[in-house]
Amino acid sequence: MLLQEMINDQIVCLNFGDCLEKAVKIFRTCKIDTIPVVDEDQKLLSVFTKSNLYDALLNGATLKDPIDPYANNNPFSLVADIAFDRLTPIVKKSQVGAAPVTDRDGKVVGLLTKENMVMTSLRNLEMVNSQLSAILDSMYNGVIVVNDEGRISLMNSGAERIFKTTGDHCLGQLLKDVLPELDLSPALENGEVNVGLKFKYEEMTTIANITPLTDGNAIVGAIAIFQDLTDLQQVAKELEIVKGL
């Protein structure tokens, strides 16, 4: 996704020589905090913010005075064809709440606000979560994720089938209350990875791979992936029968 797909392109600009009253009307009508100041070719020269307006009024300016002495002539701006993944770290470091967006010729084509960023991030997150849920539910292996307290935060359909339960019933419960014999404390407390652990549950025999989930240096949970050996053993038996034919 490019920046131009997420900006507010219905904006009104100011020109040098415009009065403070015009800026007030734009702020009120458009419900924005930053107004681009452009030349006759719509190229960005400056920005005029609500803070600039407050400074002007505190300095004794009237609404009929021009914006020129109070505009910010070193504006922070963005280029419309920048990719969203490159944009995120730039916006995080920015101290401004909104920025003009220009094309490669410097002409203003829109305005990016942090609200735009948040809403776009939420939409992307919803899409990624939907894709991840579809992938997890299409897996035959069971997947269980716990948080740093050992409470179940995710259980896919494979785990529901293997352990004959439902995610809705198990979410929020301590894993030790659902699967008492499965100990994830080495992963949660020490960051240990356990691969190829044989784990039996009632008549089911599985191979579990347990991995800690980290955020930087902090352990924030663990994931356990279960492969049902019962099915594999049945396949092996069928292969032996076929070999004997």
PELINUR-V6382 format. One record per helix or strand. SS is the DSSP state (A for helix, B for strand). FROM is the first residue (numbers start at 1). LEN is the number of residues. If there is no record, write none. Layout:
ss = [SS SS]
from = [FROM FROM]
len = [LEN LEN]
//
This chain:
ss = [B A B B B A B B A B A B B B A B B A B B A A B A A B B B A]
from = [2 3 8 14 19 20 34 43 50 66 68 72 77 83 84 98 107 114 142 151 157 167 174 175 185 194 204 218 229]
len = [1 3 1 1 1 11 5 7 9 1 3 1 3 1 10 5 7 25 6 5 7 4 1 4 6 8 12 11 16]
//
